[in-house]
């Protein structure tokens, strides 16, 4: 019962590491509780303890997913994500069955199970990765060295070191202070080493304008007045242009509208296309439009379209990772057995073929290479890295948060964009239909953060950068290294278990010292 309570407490504490609480120190402390609670429990008990702790974390933190569609999708998603925490508990429980917290094992297990959660099923759902709550912490700065997996590894290692120190104190009260202090000191070093990682913000500046046009109403029917949504973005853009004409602000080099700014197909609907082209001709600047295309036949495409003055639509990016159960229904006939709501998605969205980078020349001759990501794609390591590797010197994240109401979903997403800026050393233009929107410099600082469900613009200069971070160069290597390390640990554990069985079958149980009894109790 004590271990269950500690695991539940760890899940609750981890909630505070993410928006809108933003207490980053809660992350290593929560994982310290989990490392202590799961160690020495065996695989089955470890799984149940991990699952319980995961539910306490994911159920409240993903509550926004059921705000308009009901509790079933919300609880199903939270349970699915919690299963991976249960897997972590099972592995830690089995590998630590001797009863001693093993910090390296715990950290490797964390990286591997979090990586699995980001990839499966249906392409995974990496939302609420441990690193995504660390943009303001010294741990977060480590993202420039090894990406989100490396940040997760270091936090898990620090937490497990704290758990080991506590275990030593509880099991052996007369333990020399230096032995207890060693893991604590190591955890503190891991906690501050991030301050040594530079996050440069130099680069040729370019002017950006992000338009948050707002929608008539929040909810699933946000686009029931699709023309109103389009008109809102046109009006906000033209109002911003008046400040340029009056000389109050510099002219933007690139204007960005969010996802779903034109859910009327802007290439097939004459009125929508004309309105966008008129806007582009008026502002005399390139414009990226988040839109919906009625293609291919029988399907839809979630796209970013580049419109240029006098040229019309010159480039497109199709969202590579449509959201399962939101933008397409996998195995539709199977899931219909559980809920007829799957047919609310009448036509499936198709995935795009590859990364998108829009090339735009400024009036001074500077080349903007904008790497595209649409909505939840910002949470996928490979999608963001692919854009940078394709040559992006700035990242553009278009999103629509209207379907999640006044919840923490939008702040959680903005926090991910902030970490991506730090990871790749790129500025980020983060634009939502309803907020939060912001301009983010490469050090992860969010400027001009807007409020939810208001009409607003974010504007200003951001540095363009071509230098690649170590995280960009190593790519998925930290995860593969963690997987290899964990497999080695499992192989050694299986070998040790096979050797132990014959010995224990013939030898009488040895007499335990008082300290060993205390270790088992802990």
The 8 nearest C-alpha neighbors of each residue, nearest first, counted from 0:
[[1, 3, 2, 4, 5, 6, 48, 36],
 [2, 0, 4, 3, 5, 36, 6, 7],
 [1, 3, 36, 5, 4, 0, 6, 37],
 [4, 2, 0, 6, 5, 1, 48, 7],
 [3, 5, 7, 1, 2, 6, 8, 0],
 [4, 6, 8, 2, 3, 7, 36, 32],
 [7, 5, 9, 52, 3, 8, 33, 4],
 [8, 6, 52, 4, 10, 9, 5, 3],
 [7, 9, 5, 11, 6, 10, 12, 4],
 [10, 8, 29, 6, 12, 32, 7, 11],
 [11, 9, 56, 52, 55, 7, 13, 8],
 [10, 12, 8, 9, 13, 14, 56, 55],
 [11, 13, 9, 14, 10, 29, 15, 8],
 [12, 14, 10, 29, 15, 26, 16, 11],
 [15, 13, 12, 16, 11, 56, 17, 60],
 [14, 16, 20, 13, 17, 22, 12, 25],
 [15, 17, 23, 22, 25, 21, 13, 14],
 [18, 16, 132, 21, 15, 20, 14, 19],
 [19, 17, 20, 21, 411, 410, 407, 132],
 [18, 20, 21, 17, 407, 410, 411, 15],
 [19, 21, 18, 15, 22, 17, 16, 14],
 [22, 20, 17, 18, 16, 23, 19, 15],
 [23, 21, 16, 15, 24, 20, 25, 17],
 [22, 24, 16, 25, 21, 133, 26, 136],
 [25, 23, 26, 22, 27, 28, 16, 136],
 [24, 26, 16, 28, 23, 13, 22, 29],
 [25, 27, 29, 24, 13, 28, 16, 23],
 [28, 26, 158, 30, 154, 29, 25, 31],
 [27, 29, 31, 25, 26, 30, 158, 32],
 [30, 28, 9, 26, 32, 13, 31, 27],
 [29, 31, 33, 27, 158, 32, 28, 34],
 [30, 32, 158, 162, 28, 159, 34, 29],
 [33, 31, 29, 30, 35, 9, 34, 36],
 [32, 34, 30, 36, 6, 35, 31, 9],
 [35, 33, 31, 32, 159, 37, 36, 30],
 [34, 36, 32, 162, 33, 38, 37, 31],
 [37, 35, 2, 33, 34, 6, 38, 5],
 [38, 36, 92, 45, 34, 88, 35, 40],
 [39, 37, 92, 95, 40, 35, 91, 100],
 [38, 40, 96, 98, 95, 92, 97, 41],
 [39, 41, 92, 45, 44, 38, 37, 96],
 [40, 42, 92, 93, 96, 45, 39, 44],
 [41, 43, 89, 93, 45, 92, 44, 46],
 [44, 42, 46, 45, 41, 89, 47, 40],
 [43, 45, 47, 46, 40, 42, 41, 48],
 [46, 44, 89, 88, 92, 42, 48, 37],
 [45, 47, 89, 85, 88, 49, 43, 44],
 [46, 48, 50, 44, 49, 45, 51, 85],
 [47, 49, 45, 51, 46, 50, 3, 44],
 [50, 48, 85, 88, 46, 52, 84, 51],
 [49, 51, 85, 53, 47, 81, 48, 52],
 [52, 50, 48, 54, 53, 49, 47, 7],
 [51, 53, 7, 10, 6, 49, 55, 54],
 [54, 52, 81, 50, 56, 51, 55, 84],
 [53, 55, 57, 56, 51, 52, 58, 81],
 [54, 56, 10, 52, 53, 11, 58, 57],
 [57, 55, 10, 53, 54, 11, 14, 58],
 [56, 58, 60, 77, 54, 59, 61, 53],
 [57, 59, 77, 54, 61, 60, 56, 55],
 [60, 58, 62, 61, 57, 56, 55, 14],
 [59, 61, 57, 62, 58, 56, 14, 63],
 [62, 60, 63, 59, 58, 57, 64, 77],
 [61, 63, 59, 64, 60, 65, 58, 73],
 [62, 64, 66, 61, 65, 403, 406, 408],
 [65, 63, 73, 62, 61, 66, 403, 72],
 [66, 64, 73, 69, 68, 70, 63, 67],
 [65, 67, 63, 64, 68, 403, 69, 62],
 [68, 66, 65, 69, 218, 219, 402, 403],
 [69, 67, 65, 66, 70, 72, 64, 71],
 [70, 68, 65, 67, 71, 66, 72, 73],
 [69, 71, 73, 65, 72, 74, 68, 66],
 [70, 72, 74, 73, 69, 75, 65, 68],
 [73, 71, 75, 74, 70, 76, 65, 69],
 [72, 74, 65, 70, 64, 76, 71, 75],
 [75, 73, 77, 71, 76, 72, 70, 78],
 [76, 74, 72, 78, 73, 77, 71, 79],
 [77, 75, 79, 73, 78, 74, 72, 80],
 [76, 78, 74, 57, 58, 80, 79, 75],
 [79, 77, 81, 75, 76, 80, 74, 82],
 [80, 78, 76, 82, 81, 77, 75, 83],
 [79, 81, 77, 82, 78, 83, 76, 116],
 [82, 80, 53, 78, 84, 83, 50, 79],
 [83, 81, 85, 79, 84, 80, 50, 86],
 [82, 84, 86, 85, 81, 80, 112, 116],
 [83, 85, 87, 81, 49, 86, 82, 53],
 [84, 86, 49, 50, 46, 82, 88, 83],
 [87, 85, 83, 89, 84, 88, 46, 82],
 [88, 86, 84, 90, 85, 89, 108, 112],
 [87, 89, 45, 49, 46, 85, 91, 86],
 [88, 90, 42, 46, 45, 86, 92, 87],
 [91, 89, 93, 87, 92, 88, 94, 42],
 [90, 92, 88, 94, 93, 89, 95, 38],
 [93, 91, 41, 40, 38, 45, 89, 42],
 [92, 94, 41, 42, 96, 90, 95, 91],
 [93, 95, 91, 96, 92, 90, 492, 489],
 [96, 94, 39, 38, 92, 97, 93, 91],
 [95, 97, 39, 93, 98, 41, 94, 92],
 [98, 96, 95, 39, 99, 94, 519, 38],
 [97, 99, 39, 96, 95, 38, 519, 100],
 [98, 100, 97, 95, 101, 38, 39, 163],
 [101, 99, 163, 38, 102, 95, 98, 35],
 [100, 102, 104, 103, 99, 105, 95, 159],
 [103, 101, 159, 105, 156, 104, 160, 100],
 [104, 102, 106, 105, 101, 107, 156, 159],
 [103, 105, 107, 101, 102, 106, 108, 485],
 [104, 106, 102, 108, 103, 107, 91, 109],
 [107, 105, 155, 156, 109, 152, 103, 108],
 [108, 106, 104, 481, 110, 109, 105, 485],
 [109, 107, 105, 111, 106, 110, 87, 112],
 [108, 110, 106, 107, 112, 111, 113, 105],
 [111, 109, 113, 107, 108, 112, 152, 148],
 [110, 112, 114, 108, 113, 109, 482, 115],
 [113, 111, 115, 114, 109, 110, 83, 108],
 [112, 114, 116, 110, 115, 111, 109, 117],
 [115, 113, 111, 117, 112, 116, 110, 118],
 [114, 116, 112, 118, 117, 113, 119, 111],
 [117, 115, 113, 114, 118, 123, 119, 125],
 [116, 118, 125, 123, 124, 114, 115, 119],
 [119, 117, 123, 122, 115, 116, 120, 114],
 [120, 118, 123, 122, 121, 116, 115, 117],
 [119, 121, 123, 122, 118, 116, 124, 117],
 [122, 120, 119, 123, 323, 118, 329, 124],
 [121, 123, 118, 119, 120, 124, 117, 320],
 [124, 122, 118, 119, 117, 120, 121, 116],
 [123, 125, 117, 126, 116, 118, 122, 119],
 [126, 124, 117, 128, 378, 116, 123, 127],
 [125, 127, 128, 124, 378, 117, 131, 375],
 [128, 126, 131, 129, 125, 132, 17, 130],
 [127, 129, 131, 130, 126, 125, 113, 147],
 [128, 130, 151, 131, 127, 132, 26, 133],
 [131, 129, 147, 133, 128, 132, 150, 151],
 [132, 130, 415, 128, 129, 133, 127, 414],
 [131, 133, 17, 130, 16, 134, 129, 23],
 [132, 134, 139, 136, 130, 135, 131, 23],
 [133, 135, 139, 418, 136, 132, 417, 443],
 [136, 134, 133, 139, 137, 23, 132, 443],
 [135, 137, 133, 139, 138, 134, 23, 140],
 [138, 136, 193, 139, 140, 194, 191, 190],
 [139, 137, 136, 193, 140, 141, 150, 190],
 [140, 138, 133, 134, 136, 141, 137, 142],
 [139, 141, 142, 193, 137, 138, 196, 143],
 [140, 142, 143, 139, 144, 193, 138, 150],
 [143, 141, 146, 422, 140, 144, 145, 147],
 [142, 144, 422, 470, 141, 468, 145, 421],
 [145, 143, 470, 469, 142, 141, 146, 468],
 [146, 144, 470, 149, 142, 143, 477, 469],
 [145, 147, 142, 470, 148, 149, 422, 143],
 [146, 148, 150, 130, 149, 142, 151, 145],
 [149, 147, 151, 150, 146, 110, 152, 478],
 [150, 148, 145, 152, 151, 147, 146, 153],
 [149, 151, 147, 153, 152, 148, 130, 142],
 [150, 152, 148, 154, 149, 129, 153, 130],
 [153, 151, 149, 106, 155, 150, 154, 110],
 [152, 154, 156, 150, 155, 151, 157, 149],
 [155, 153, 157, 151, 27, 156, 152, 158],
 [156, 154, 106, 158, 152, 153, 157, 151],
 [157, 155, 106, 153, 159, 154, 102, 158],
 [158, 156, 186, 154, 160, 155, 159, 153],
 [157, 159, 31, 27, 155, 30, 161, 160],
 [158, 160, 102, 162, 31, 156, 161, 157],
 [161, 159, 163, 182, 157, 162, 158, 102],
 [160, 162, 164, 158, 159, 163, 183, 31],
 [163, 161, 159, 31, 165, 160, 164, 35],
 [162, 164, 166, 160, 161, 100, 165, 159],
 [165, 163, 161, 167, 179, 166, 162, 182],
 [166, 164, 162, 168, 167, 163, 169, 161],
 [165, 167, 163, 169, 164, 168, 170, 162],
 [166, 168, 164, 170, 165, 169, 171, 163],
 [167, 169, 172, 165, 171, 166, 170, 164],
 [170, 168, 166, 167, 171, 172, 165, 521],
 [169, 171, 517, 518, 167, 168, 166, 521],
 [170, 172, 174, 168, 173, 169, 167, 514],
 [171, 173, 168, 174, 169, 170, 167, 175],
 [174, 172, 171, 175, 168, 176, 170, 167],
 [173, 175, 171, 172, 176, 168, 178, 179],
 [176, 174, 177, 178, 173, 179, 180, 172],
 [175, 177, 179, 178, 180, 174, 173, 181],
 [176, 178, 180, 175, 179, 181, 174, 182],
 [179, 177, 176, 180, 181, 175, 174, 182],
 [180, 178, 176, 164, 177, 181, 182, 167],
 [179, 181, 177, 183, 178, 182, 176, 184],
 [180, 182, 184, 183, 178, 179, 177, 185],
 [183, 181, 185, 160, 184, 180, 164, 186],
 [184, 182, 180, 186, 185, 181, 161, 187],
 [185, 183, 187, 181, 182, 186, 180, 188],
 [184, 186, 182, 188, 183, 187, 181, 189],
 [185, 187, 157, 183, 189, 184, 188, 160],
 [186, 188, 190, 184, 189, 185, 183, 191],
 [187, 189, 185, 190, 191, 186, 192, 184],
 [190, 188, 186, 187, 192, 191, 157, 185],
 [189, 191, 187, 188, 192, 186, 138, 137],
 [190, 192, 193, 188, 189, 194, 137, 187],
 [193, 191, 194, 189, 195, 188, 190, 137],
 [192, 194, 137, 195, 140, 191, 141, 196],
 [193, 195, 192, 137, 196, 191, 140, 197],
 [194, 196, 193, 192, 197, 191, 140, 137],
 [195, 197, 193, 194, 140, 198, 141, 192],
 [198, 196, 199, 195, 194, 140, 143, 442],
 [197, 199, 442, 200, 196, 421, 441, 424],
 [200, 198, 201, 197, 442, 441, 424, 202],
 [199, 201, 441, 442, 198, 202, 440, 462],
 [202, 200, 199, 462, 203, 464, 463, 204],
 [201, 203, 462, 463, 464, 204, 200, 461],
 [202, 204, 462, 463, 205, 201, 464, 365],
 [205, 203, 462, 461, 460, 463, 202, 206],
 [204, 206, 460, 461, 462, 252, 207, 203],
 [205, 207, 460, 251, 252, 459, 461, 253],
 [208, 206, 251, 253, 458, 459, 252, 254],
 [207, 209, 458, 254, 457, 251, 255, 253],
 [208, 210, 255, 457, 456, 430, 254, 256],
 [209, 211, 456, 256, 212, 255, 236, 208],
 [212, 210, 432, 455, 454, 456, 213, 431],
 [211, 213, 232, 231, 454, 432, 210, 235],
 [214, 212, 433, 454, 432, 211, 453, 452],
 [213, 215, 228, 216, 221, 433, 212, 217],
 [216, 214, 221, 213, 227, 228, 217, 224],
 [217, 215, 214, 221, 218, 220, 401, 452],
 [218, 216, 401, 221, 404, 402, 214, 219],
 [219, 217, 402, 221, 220, 401, 67, 404],
 [218, 220, 402, 221, 67, 217, 401, 222],
 [219, 221, 223, 222, 218, 217, 216, 402],
 [222, 220, 218, 217, 219, 216, 223, 214],
 [223, 221, 225, 224, 220, 228, 262, 214],
 [224, 222, 220, 225, 221, 226, 219, 215],
 [225, 223, 222, 227, 226, 228, 221, 215],
 [224, 226, 222, 228, 227, 223, 262, 229],
 [225, 227, 229, 228, 224, 230, 263, 261],
 [226, 228, 230, 224, 225, 229, 231, 215],
 [229, 227, 231, 225, 214, 226, 230, 260],
 [230, 228, 226, 261, 232, 231, 227, 260],
 [229, 231, 227, 233, 232, 228, 226, 234],
 [232, 230, 212, 228, 234, 229, 233, 227],
 [233, 231, 212, 235, 229, 234, 230, 236],
 [232, 234, 230, 236, 231, 235, 237, 229],
 [235, 233, 231, 237, 236, 232, 230, 238],
 [234, 236, 238, 232, 237, 233, 212, 231],
 [237, 235, 239, 233, 234, 238, 232, 240],
 [238, 236, 240, 234, 239, 235, 233, 241],
 [237, 239, 235, 241, 240, 236, 234, 242],
 [240, 238, 236, 237, 241, 242, 235, 243],
 [239, 241, 237, 243, 242, 238, 244, 236],
 [242, 240, 244, 243, 238, 239, 245, 237],
 [241, 243, 245, 247, 240, 244, 239, 248],
 [244, 242, 240, 246, 248, 241, 245, 250],
 [243, 245, 241, 246, 242, 240, 247, 250],
 [246, 244, 242, 243, 247, 241, 248, 240],
 [245, 247, 243, 244, 248, 242, 249, 241],
 [246, 248, 242, 245, 243, 249, 244, 241],
 [247, 249, 243, 246, 242, 250, 245, 244],
 [250, 248, 243, 251, 246, 247, 206, 459],
 [249, 251, 243, 248, 252, 206, 240, 244],
 [252, 250, 206, 207, 253, 208, 249, 254],
 [251, 253, 206, 361, 207, 205, 284, 250],
 [252, 254, 207, 285, 251, 286, 284, 208],
 [253, 255, 286, 208, 209, 207, 285, 287],
 [256, 254, 209, 287, 286, 208, 210, 288],
 [255, 257, 288, 210, 287, 289, 209, 260],
 [258, 256, 397, 431, 289, 430, 432, 398],
 [257, 259, 289, 398, 397, 399, 260, 290],
 [260, 258, 290, 289, 261, 262, 257, 399],
 [259, 261, 289, 258, 229, 257, 290, 228],
 [262, 260, 290, 263, 259, 229, 289, 265],
 [263, 261, 291, 259, 290, 264, 225, 260],
 [262, 264, 261, 265, 225, 271, 291, 268],
 [263, 265, 292, 291, 267, 266, 268, 262],
 [266, 264, 272, 271, 268, 267, 263, 261],
 [265, 267, 264, 272, 268, 292, 269, 271],
 [268, 266, 264, 265, 269, 272, 292, 293],
 [267, 269, 271, 265, 270, 264, 266, 272],
 [268, 270, 272, 271, 273, 267, 265, 266],
 [271, 269, 273, 272, 268, 274, 265, 275],
 [272, 270, 274, 265, 273, 268, 269, 275],
 [271, 273, 265, 269, 275, 274, 270, 266],
 [272, 274, 276, 270, 271, 275, 269, 277],
 [273, 275, 277, 271, 272, 276, 270, 278],
 [274, 276, 278, 272, 277, 273, 279, 271],
 [275, 277, 279, 273, 278, 274, 272, 280],
 [278, 276, 280, 274, 275, 279, 273, 281],
 [277, 279, 281, 275, 276, 280, 274, 282],
 [280, 278, 276, 282, 281, 277, 283, 308],
 [281, 279, 283, 277, 308, 278, 282, 276],
 [280, 282, 278, 279, 283, 277, 237, 284],
 [281, 283, 279, 284, 280, 278, 240, 237],
 [284, 282, 280, 281, 279, 308, 285, 307],
 [283, 285, 282, 279, 253, 286, 308, 252],
 [286, 284, 307, 253, 306, 254, 308, 279],
 [285, 287, 254, 306, 255, 305, 253, 288],
 [288, 286, 305, 255, 304, 256, 254, 306],
 [289, 287, 256, 304, 303, 290, 286, 305],
 [290, 288, 258, 303, 259, 257, 260, 302],
 [291, 289, 261, 259, 262, 302, 260, 288],
 [290, 292, 262, 301, 264, 300, 302, 263],
 [291, 293, 264, 300, 294, 299, 290, 301],
 [294, 292, 299, 264, 295, 298, 300, 291],
 [295, 293, 299, 296, 292, 298, 300, 297],
 [294, 296, 298, 297, 299, 293, 300, 349],
 [297, 295, 294, 298, 293, 299, 346, 292],
 [296, 298, 295, 346, 294, 299, 293, 347],
 [299, 297, 295, 347, 346, 296, 294, 348],
 [298, 300, 348, 293, 294, 292, 347, 349],
 [301, 299, 292, 348, 349, 291, 302, 294],
 [302, 300, 291, 318, 317, 290, 292, 299],
 [303, 301, 317, 290, 316, 318, 289, 300],
 [302, 304, 289, 316, 288, 315, 290, 287],
 [305, 303, 315, 288, 287, 314, 302, 306],
 [304, 306, 287, 314, 312, 313, 286, 315],
 [307, 305, 312, 311, 286, 285, 313, 287],
 [306, 308, 285, 310, 311, 309, 286, 312],
 [309, 307, 280, 310, 279, 283, 284, 285],
 [308, 310, 311, 307, 280, 279, 276, 283],
 [311, 309, 307, 308, 312, 313, 306, 276],
 [310, 312, 306, 307, 309, 313, 308, 276],
 [311, 313, 306, 305, 314, 310, 307, 304],
 [312, 314, 305, 306, 311, 310, 307, 315],
 [315, 313, 305, 304, 312, 357, 316, 306],
 [316, 314, 304, 303, 305, 317, 302, 313],
 [315, 317, 303, 355, 302, 318, 304, 314],
 [318, 316, 351, 302, 301, 319, 300, 303],
 [317, 319, 351, 301, 320, 350, 302, 373],
 [320, 318, 351, 350, 317, 321, 353, 352],
 [319, 321, 350, 318, 322, 376, 351, 122],
 [322, 320, 326, 350, 319, 323, 318, 348],
 [321, 323, 326, 325, 320, 324, 327, 375],
 [324, 322, 327, 325, 328, 326, 321, 329],
 [325, 323, 328, 327, 326, 322, 341, 329],
 [324, 326, 322, 323, 327, 344, 328, 321],
 [327, 325, 322, 348, 321, 323, 347, 324],
 [326, 328, 347, 323, 324, 348, 325, 329],
 [327, 329, 324, 331, 323, 330, 341, 347],
 [330, 328, 331, 327, 323, 324, 121, 334],
 [331, 329, 333, 332, 328, 334, 335, 327],
 [330, 332, 329, 328, 334, 333, 335, 341],
 [333, 331, 335, 334, 330, 336, 329, 328],
 [332, 334, 331, 335, 330, 336, 337, 329],
 [333, 335, 336, 331, 337, 332, 330, 338],
 [336, 334, 338, 339, 332, 337, 333, 331],
 [337, 335, 334, 333, 338, 332, 339, 331],
 [336, 338, 335, 334, 339, 333, 340, 341],
 [339, 337, 335, 340, 336, 341, 334, 342],
 [338, 340, 335, 341, 342, 337, 336, 343],
 [339, 341, 338, 342, 343, 335, 344, 68],
 [342, 340, 339, 343, 344, 335, 338, 328],
 [341, 343, 344, 340, 345, 339, 335, 331],
 [342, 344, 341, 340, 345, 339, 346, 325],
 [343, 345, 342, 346, 341, 327, 347, 326],
 [346, 344, 342, 343, 347, 341, 327, 328],
 [347, 345, 298, 344, 348, 299, 297, 327],
 [348, 346, 327, 298, 326, 299, 349, 328],
 [347, 349, 299, 300, 326, 327, 298, 321],
 [348, 350, 300, 299, 347, 351, 298, 321],
 [351, 349, 319, 320, 318, 321, 352, 348],
 [350, 352, 319, 317, 318, 353, 349, 316],
 [353, 351, 319, 350, 354, 317, 318, 316],
 [352, 354, 351, 355, 319, 317, 316, 385],
 [355, 353, 386, 385, 356, 382, 389, 352],
 [354, 356, 316, 371, 370, 386, 357, 353],
 [355, 357, 370, 369, 368, 371, 391, 358],
 [356, 358, 369, 368, 359, 355, 370, 314],
 [359, 357, 368, 367, 356, 369, 360, 366],
 [358, 360, 367, 366, 368, 357, 361, 285],
 [361, 359, 366, 365, 364, 367, 362, 358],
 [360, 362, 364, 365, 363, 252, 366, 359],
 [361, 363, 364, 360, 365, 252, 366, 284],
 [364, 362, 361, 365, 360, 366, 252, 205],
 [363, 365, 361, 362, 360, 366, 367, 359],
 [366, 364, 361, 363, 360, 367, 362, 205],
 [365, 367, 360, 359, 364, 361, 368, 358],
 [368, 366, 359, 358, 369, 360, 365, 392],
 [369, 367, 358, 391, 392, 357, 356, 393],
 [368, 370, 357, 393, 356, 391, 394, 367],
 [371, 369, 356, 394, 391, 386, 355, 395],
 [370, 372, 395, 355, 356, 394, 396, 369],
 [373, 371, 396, 376, 377, 395, 397, 374],
 [372, 374, 397, 376, 396, 398, 318, 375],
 [373, 375, 398, 376, 397, 377, 372, 399],
 [376, 374, 377, 378, 373, 379, 322, 398],
 [377, 375, 378, 379, 374, 373, 372, 320],
 [376, 378, 375, 379, 372, 374, 383, 416],
 [377, 379, 376, 375, 125, 126, 380, 415],
 [380, 378, 376, 382, 377, 381, 383, 125],
 [379, 381, 383, 382, 384, 378, 377, 147],
 [380, 382, 384, 383, 379, 385, 474, 475],
 [383, 381, 385, 384, 379, 380, 386, 376],
 [384, 382, 386, 385, 381, 380, 377, 379],
 [383, 385, 381, 387, 386, 382, 380, 388],
 [386, 384, 388, 382, 387, 383, 381, 389],
 [387, 385, 370, 389, 383, 384, 388, 354],
 [386, 388, 391, 384, 389, 390, 385, 370],
 [387, 389, 385, 390, 386, 384, 391, 471],
 [390, 388, 386, 387, 385, 391, 356, 354],
 [389, 391, 388, 387, 392, 386, 368, 356],
 [392, 390, 387, 368, 370, 369, 393, 386],
 [391, 393, 464, 463, 465, 368, 425, 369],
 [394, 392, 369, 426, 425, 391, 463, 427],
 [395, 393, 370, 427, 369, 426, 371, 428],
 [396, 394, 428, 371, 427, 370, 429, 369],
 [395, 397, 429, 372, 373, 428, 371, 430],
 [398, 396, 257, 258, 373, 430, 374, 431],
 [397, 399, 374, 258, 431, 257, 373, 430],
 [398, 400, 432, 431, 258, 401, 259, 374],
 [401, 399, 402, 403, 433, 409, 398, 431],
 [400, 402, 217, 403, 399, 404, 218, 433],
 [401, 403, 218, 219, 400, 404, 217, 221],
 [404, 402, 401, 400, 63, 66, 406, 405],
 [405, 403, 406, 217, 401, 402, 218, 400],
 [404, 406, 403, 451, 407, 452, 408, 409],
 [407, 405, 408, 404, 63, 403, 409, 410],
 [406, 408, 410, 409, 411, 19, 18, 63],
 [409, 407, 411, 406, 410, 63, 412, 403],
 [408, 410, 412, 411, 407, 435, 413, 400],
 [411, 409, 413, 412, 407, 408, 18, 414],
 [412, 410, 408, 414, 409, 18, 413, 407],
 [413, 411, 409, 415, 414, 410, 408, 416],
 [412, 414, 410, 416, 415, 411, 409, 417],
 [413, 415, 417, 411, 412, 416, 410, 131],
 [416, 414, 412, 418, 131, 413, 417, 419],
 [417, 415, 419, 413, 418, 414, 420, 412],
 [416, 418, 443, 414, 420, 415, 419, 413],
 [417, 419, 421, 415, 134, 420, 416, 443],
 [420, 418, 422, 416, 421, 417, 423, 415],
 [419, 421, 441, 425, 417, 418, 443, 424],
 [422, 420, 418, 442, 424, 443, 419, 441],
 [423, 421, 143, 419, 142, 420, 424, 146],
 [422, 424, 425, 420, 421, 468, 419, 471],
 [425, 423, 441, 421, 420, 422, 468, 426],
 [426, 424, 441, 420, 393, 423, 464, 392],
 [425, 427, 440, 441, 393, 439, 420, 394],
 [428, 426, 394, 439, 395, 429, 393, 420],
 [427, 429, 395, 438, 396, 430, 394, 439],
 [430, 428, 396, 437, 436, 427, 395, 438],
 [429, 431, 436, 397, 257, 209, 398, 428],
 [432, 430, 398, 434, 257, 399, 433, 436],
 [431, 433, 211, 399, 213, 257, 212, 434],
 [432, 434, 452, 213, 431, 451, 211, 401],
 [435, 433, 451, 436, 431, 450, 449, 432],
 [434, 436, 449, 451, 450, 409, 431, 448],
 [435, 437, 430, 434, 449, 429, 431, 448],
 [438, 436, 448, 429, 447, 446, 445, 457],
 [437, 439, 428, 446, 445, 427, 429, 457],
 [440, 438, 445, 427, 444, 426, 446, 443],
 [439, 441, 426, 442, 444, 443, 461, 427],
 [442, 440, 420, 426, 425, 424, 443, 421],
 [443, 441, 198, 421, 440, 444, 200, 420],
 [444, 442, 417, 421, 441, 420, 440, 418],
 [443, 445, 439, 440, 442, 446, 417, 441],
 [446, 444, 439, 438, 437, 443, 448, 440],
 [445, 447, 438, 437, 448, 439, 444, 440],
 [448, 446, 437, 457, 449, 438, 445, 436],
 [449, 447, 437, 436, 446, 435, 445, 450],
 [450, 448, 435, 436, 434, 447, 437, 451],
 [451, 449, 434, 435, 453, 452, 448, 436],
 [450, 452, 434, 433, 453, 435, 449, 405],
 [453, 451, 433, 213, 434, 450, 454, 214],
 [452, 454, 451, 213, 455, 433, 450, 434],
 [455, 453, 212, 213, 211, 452, 456, 235],
 [456, 454, 211, 453, 210, 212, 457, 449],
 [455, 457, 210, 209, 211, 458, 208, 454],
 [458, 456, 209, 208, 447, 437, 438, 210],
 [459, 457, 208, 207, 209, 456, 460, 206],
 [458, 460, 206, 207, 461, 208, 457, 251],
 [459, 461, 206, 205, 204, 207, 462, 458],
 [460, 462, 204, 205, 426, 206, 440, 463],
 [463, 461, 204, 202, 203, 201, 464, 205],
 [462, 464, 202, 392, 203, 393, 204, 461],
 [465, 463, 392, 202, 466, 425, 462, 393],
 [464, 466, 392, 467, 463, 391, 390, 425],
 [467, 465, 464, 468, 424, 392, 423, 425],
 [468, 466, 471, 465, 423, 469, 424, 472],
 [467, 469, 471, 470, 423, 143, 424, 472],
 [468, 470, 144, 472, 471, 473, 143, 145],
 [471, 469, 145, 144, 146, 143, 468, 473],
 [472, 470, 468, 469, 474, 473, 467, 423],
 [471, 473, 469, 470, 474, 468, 467, 388],
 [474, 472, 470, 476, 471, 469, 475, 145],
 [473, 475, 471, 472, 476, 470, 145, 477],
 [476, 474, 478, 477, 473, 479, 381, 146],
 [475, 477, 479, 478, 473, 474, 480, 145],
 [478, 476, 480, 479, 475, 481, 149, 145],
 [477, 479, 481, 480, 476, 475, 482, 148],
 [480, 478, 482, 476, 481, 477, 483, 475],
 [479, 481, 477, 483, 478, 482, 476, 484],
 [480, 482, 478, 484, 107, 479, 483, 485],
 [481, 483, 479, 485, 480, 484, 111, 486],
 [484, 482, 480, 486, 481, 485, 479, 487],
 [485, 483, 481, 487, 482, 486, 480, 488],
 [484, 486, 488, 482, 487, 483, 107, 481],
 [487, 485, 489, 483, 488, 484, 490, 482],
 [486, 488, 490, 484, 485, 489, 491, 483],
 [489, 487, 485, 491, 486, 490, 492, 484],
 [488, 490, 492, 486, 487, 491, 493, 485],
 [491, 489, 487, 493, 492, 488, 486, 494],
 [492, 490, 494, 488, 489, 493, 495, 487],
 [491, 493, 489, 495, 490, 494, 488, 496],
 [494, 492, 496, 490, 495, 491, 489, 497],
 [495, 493, 491, 497, 492, 496, 490, 498],
 [494, 496, 492, 498, 493, 497, 491, 499],
 [495, 497, 499, 493, 498, 494, 492, 500],
 [498, 496, 494, 495, 499, 500, 493, 501],
 [499, 497, 495, 496, 500, 501, 494, 502],
 [498, 500, 496, 502, 497, 501, 503, 495],
 [499, 501, 503, 502, 497, 498, 504, 496],
 [502, 500, 504, 503, 499, 498, 505, 497],
 [501, 503, 499, 504, 500, 505, 506, 498],
 [504, 502, 506, 500, 505, 501, 499, 507],
 [503, 505, 501, 502, 506, 500, 507, 499],
 [506, 504, 503, 502, 501, 507, 500, 508],
 [505, 507, 503, 502, 504, 508, 509, 501],
 [508, 506, 509, 505, 503, 504, 510, 502],
 [507, 509, 506, 510, 503, 511, 505, 504],
 [510, 508, 507, 511, 506, 512, 503, 515],
 [509, 511, 508, 512, 507, 515, 513, 516],
 [512, 510, 515, 509, 516, 513, 514, 508],
 [511, 513, 515, 514, 516, 510, 517, 509],
 [512, 514, 516, 515, 517, 511, 518, 171],
 [515, 513, 517, 512, 516, 518, 171, 170],
 [516, 514, 518, 512, 517, 513, 511, 519],
 [517, 515, 513, 519, 518, 514, 520, 512],
 [516, 518, 514, 520, 170, 515, 519, 521],
 [519, 517, 515, 521, 170, 516, 520, 514],
 [520, 518, 516, 521, 517, 98, 515, 39],
 [521, 519, 517, 518, 516, 170, 515, 98],
 [520, 518, 519, 517, 170, 166, 169, 98]]
